[in-house]
Amino acid sequence: MAMQYFTTIIQRDGDWYVALCPELDIASQGKTVEEARRNLVEAIELFFEVASPEEIKNRLQPEVFVTQVGVVVA
C-alpha cells in the first residue's frame, strides 16, 4: 500500500478542535489539535475500508487549493 497525503484544516470550535479533509469531505474532532488530527486520520482510514470504489471516485476532489484572500473590513 502506498501512503497518500490529504489536506487537513484544523480550527478551534469552542472547547474542541475540528479537523476537515476537503478532498473527501470528511471531518472529525478532538480536545487538542493532535487528537483532532489523529481522529481525522482514523476517519479517513475507515472511509477507505468501507467505501465502494464508486463512492471514493465520487467524493474524491483531486484539486484542492488552500490560499488567503485580502478584504477591507469596515
Helices and strands as residue ranges (DSSP letters): E 9-13, E 16-21, E 26-30, H 33-50, H 53-59
